[in-house]
Amino acid sequence: MVRARPVVWCNTSMKLLTSVFHGNLRVPPAGGWFTLAVVAFVVGLEVAGRYATSDLHDGLAAFALIGAVLLVSVRHRREPIPWVVRIVAIGRRLVASAAWLRYDHGIDLRGVPPLPRRTPPIVFGVIAMLFVWAGVAAGLWVAFPTGWRFVGFYSSYTLYLAFMLVLWGTLLAVTFVGVFVPIAVLDKWLRKWLGDTDRRGAELGGVVFYAVLVSGIAWIVPPAAVLVLCLVVAVVAWFAYIPKGNDGAALLWRSATDKPVYAVPLRRALAVIVGLTALLAFDVLLTACGGRLFDAPRSNDTMPLTSLIGTVTAWLLPGLLCVLVAKLYSARSGDPARRTPPTLHVSGTDAAAVRRAAQTARRWGWSVRTAPAPRETGQVGIEVVDAACSEATEFNPHWPLKVSLADLEISSVKERLDRRDEIKVRRQLFRGLQKLFKRASAFKGPAGGGFWLAPHWWFVEGVGREDADSAGEDAPPLVGPAYHRILPVRARQHAHAVLRATHVDMIFIEDGVTFRNLERALRVLTELYDVHGGKRKAEEMHFRGIPKVKAMIHEYEPGNPFRSDLYPEPKFDDLSRVRVLHIFRDRGASEELIDQPFDFSSTPAPAPTSAMW
């Protein structure tokens, strides 16, 4: 009995302590322990950050932070965590409060009547923020030459890691793009040289060679030259932005529904995008590798990982810039709005007469190609002969046209050659459109639809599906090859001349319309262009009489969407201004909704005949 007293006393003491705890302390709920663990992790991360000496340690801590965020998101999906819900709500309120930064936008292919030109004010605000960012980054590197990671030491290490994750992610994304884009260009060249043969070995060799080359340059050469290149690109973009030329296309924007609509020429919009991208690249590279802009890596650097990634990324930018310049040059040289002179192929037995004929054609503004060089497709051919053998005035001559030197001085002969060139270019245009149409007509949406045709705009790459979003993977946004692969440059220029003269900005073709019917509608435009000299715009009445086709012209503009109960309504931005030629399948009178007659007694009956009696 004596030995049992301590046990009784211990049991009594435990009961008292338990009652005290239950009375004075609240046991955390099931999710409370998880929250305490997250708080302990953040506190431990803050303490560990004070002992980290380089961004290599920061990288390990960043991986731990990513794992913690993923764990919190998984736990939140299984059982909502109150503080996560509050953080998400605060984020949504911040996004909603920034709604004034959003703009309604569209595209203007009309230009008539002209809208006031103005660049969104947010662009200049972003430029100011980029300059402030550059100044802060330069100041940090001046204050901390070996690395500005001391900011995380004297502030929140967790927020510092979040910023570093964004910085590293941006650098890695640019690195991926910087490797992928040149290799994609290499693959395009290899496809031309090798055809459909296996190109994987050549591509792998190109990737390894390019990666080793860039890495070697980044290890030896400081990235100061690349930052200077970014500034040069930004300055060039600013000079491209300044001129106030009248472009054929513009971007429309407005800050709210009740606000006025402004236009930004497409050339200016491209200059703004390139300039902002160059300034952003300058800031990111300056933030990442500002400590070794002019020097090789030092042993006492506290941010060697960030500097290495930033330097490699910097030396990938020249390759991207070369691809961008080549793309802009190709777009400029292939712009259908430009006019390339026709080419005259001159042949003949008298070399002196051929030279004189070539000189006459050059005075016309034509390009000249003389024999023995072969005549290429699309070139108008003439053969210089004696006056007795000339066929310049024949009704149905054989081509190449036999002309004399005296015939070339007659204006009617030049007009005949001009018309011959126009016919050749038009044939090339229709043959190319037929190839594109066969490829595009193979893709059809589940609920009908159609595709857009606009070969006369340089920024439209190819035939696009109108219902690509709803048709799934079977109907990509662009179907068939690009315009520049099928249509010659002068064929697209002729399409630009015809469509702009007839005031047709885009053509919508409904599924089920055959190419023959499409060609008949396009022939109406070309005939209208020929008869009126490009001074008469197309109207719906000009397309009457085309069998199995219903042509409708609608001018899209703010507040004037296309509405039809019988024909499909193509999707289009509400803010855009475009004059569209719709080519639908003719529903005919049998498909029109009509009311039934009220009085059936007046319905005519067949008259009786003698055979019935």
Secondary structure, 3 states (H helix, E strand, C coil): CCCHHHHHHHHHHHHHHHHHHHHHCCCCCHHHHHHHHHHHHHHHHHHHHCCCCCHHHHHHHHHHHHHHHHHHHHHHHHCCCHHHHHHHHHHHHHHHHCHHHCCEEEEECCCCCCCCECCCHHHHHHHHHHHHHHHHHHHHHHHCCCCCCHHHHCCCHHHHHHHHHHHHHHHHHHHHHHHHHHHHHHHHHHHHHHCCCCCHHHHHHHHHHHHHHHHHHHHHCCCHHHHHHHHHHHHHHHHHHCCCCCCCCEEEEECCCCCCCEEEEHHHHHHHHHHHHHHHHHHHHHHHHHHHCCCCCCCCCCCHHHHHHHHHHHHHHHHHHHHHHHHHHHHHHCCCCCCCCCEEEEEECCHHHHHHHHHHHHHHCCEEEECCCCCCCCCEEEEECCHHHCCCCCCCCCCCEEECCCHHHCHHHHHHHHHHHHHHHHHHHHHHHHHHHHHHCCCCCCCCCEEEECCCCCCCCCEEECCHHHHHHHCCCEECCCHHHHCCHHHHHHHHHHHHHCCCCEEEEECCCCHHHHHHHHHHHHHHHHHHCCCCCCCHHHHCCCCCEEEEEEEEECCECCCCCCCCCCCCCCCCEEEEEEEEECCCHHHCCCCCCCCHHHCCCCCCCHHHC
